[in-house]
């Protein structure tokens, strides 16, 4: 199984507020959303922290 990490801009959803430059990161594992992160542009989240061993399922 693979852990897929997606980072995408949310600009069109937040045109006129402080989230204009924020990104979203979704952690997909086994076709299931496990964690959802919102972080500022420039933040670095090491890929090791998203390994399946470190992800807890609800």
ZATOR-267329 format. One record per residue (C-alpha): residue number from 1; residue in three letters; y, x, z. Coordinates in steps of 0.2 Angstrom, whole numbers, plus 5000, padded with zeros to 4 digits. Last residue first. Example, Ala and Ser with C-alpha at 12.3 -4.5 7.8 and 13.67 -1.06 7.14 Angstrom:
2
node seq: 2, type: SER, Y: 4995, X: 5068, Z: 5036
node seq: 1, type: ALA, Y: 4978, X: 5062, Z: 5039
//
This chain:
58
node seq: 58, type: UNK, Y: 5035, X: 4951, Z: 5069
node seq: 57, type: UNK, Y: 5028, X: 4966, Z: 5061
node seq: 56, type: UNK, Y: 5033, X: 4983, Z: 5068
node seq: 55, type: UNK, Y: 5038, X: 4997, Z: 5056
node seq: 54, type: UNK, Y: 5035, X: 5015, Z: 5062
node seq: 53, type: UNK, Y: 5017, X: 5017, Z: 5055
node seq: 52, type: UNK, Y: 5023, X: 5009, Z: 5039
node seq: 51, type: UNK, Y: 5035, X: 5022, Z: 5035
node seq: 50, type: UNK, Y: 5053, X: 5016, Z: 5036
node seq: 49, type: UNK, Y: 5060, X: 5030, Z: 5048
node seq: 48, type: UNK, Y: 5053, X: 5043, Z: 5036
node seq: 47, type: UNK, Y: 5065, X: 5037, Z: 5022
node seq: 46, type: UNK, Y: 5080, X: 5044, Z: 5032
node seq: 45, type: UNK, Y: 5094, X: 5032, Z: 5033
node seq: 44, type: UNK, Y: 5110, X: 5039, Z: 5027
node seq: 43, type: UNK, Y: 5126, X: 5030, Z: 5029
node seq: 42, type: UNK, Y: 5138, X: 5033, Z: 5014
node seq: 41, type: UNK, Y: 5142, X: 5015, Z: 5010
node seq: 40, type: UNK, Y: 5141, X: 5005, Z: 5026
node seq: 39, type: UNK, Y: 5125, X: 4998, Z: 5032
node seq: 38, type: UNK, Y: 5116, X: 4981, Z: 5032
node seq: 37, type: UNK, Y: 5098, X: 4982, Z: 5036
node seq: 36, type: UNK, Y: 5084, X: 4969, Z: 5034
node seq: 35, type: UNK, Y: 5066, X: 4973, Z: 5040
node seq: 34, type: UNK, Y: 5049, X: 4966, Z: 5036
node seq: 33, type: UNK, Y: 5051, X: 4957, Z: 5020
node seq: 32, type: UNK, Y: 5033, X: 4954, Z: 5013
node seq: 31, type: UNK, Y: 5026, X: 4959, Z: 4997
node seq: 30, type: UNK, Y: 5014, X: 4972, Z: 5006
node seq: 29, type: UNK, Y: 5029, X: 4980, Z: 5014
node seq: 28, type: UNK, Y: 5047, X: 4977, Z: 5008
node seq: 27, type: UNK, Y: 5061, X: 4985, Z: 5017
node seq: 26, type: UNK, Y: 5078, X: 4978, Z: 5012
node seq: 25, type: UNK, Y: 5094, X: 4987, Z: 5012
node seq: 24, type: UNK, Y: 5111, X: 4979, Z: 5010
node seq: 23, type: UNK, Y: 5127, X: 4988, Z: 5006
node seq: 22, type: UNK, Y: 5144, X: 4987, Z: 5012
node seq: 21, type: UNK, Y: 5160, X: 4990, Z: 5002
node seq: 20, type: UNK, Y: 5167, X: 4972, Z: 5002
node seq: 19, type: UNK, Y: 5160, X: 4968, Z: 5019
node seq: 18, type: UNK, Y: 5177, X: 4969, Z: 5027
node seq: 17, type: UNK, Y: 5183, X: 4953, Z: 5018
node seq: 16, type: UNK, Y: 5189, X: 4947, Z: 5001
node seq: 15, type: UNK, Y: 5175, X: 4948, Z: 4988
node seq: 14, type: UNK, Y: 5160, X: 4947, Z: 5000
node seq: 13, type: UNK, Y: 5146, X: 4940, Z: 4989
node seq: 12, type: UNK, Y: 5151, X: 4949, Z: 4973
node seq: 11, type: UNK, Y: 5152, X: 4966, Z: 4983
node seq: 10, type: UNK, Y: 5135, X: 4965, Z: 4990
node seq: 9, type: UNK, Y: 5129, X: 4982, Z: 4983
node seq: 8, type: UNK, Y: 5111, X: 4986, Z: 4983
node seq: 7, type: UNK, Y: 5098, X: 4997, Z: 4991
node seq: 6, type: UNK, Y: 5080, X: 4993, Z: 4989
node seq: 5, type: UNK, Y: 5066, X: 5002, Z: 4999
node seq: 4, type: UNK, Y: 5048, X: 4999, Z: 4994
node seq: 3, type: UNK, Y: 5034, X: 5003, Z: 5006
node seq: 2, type: UNK, Y: 5018, X: 5006, Z: 4996
node seq: 1, type: UNK, Y: 5000, X: 5000, Z: 5000
//
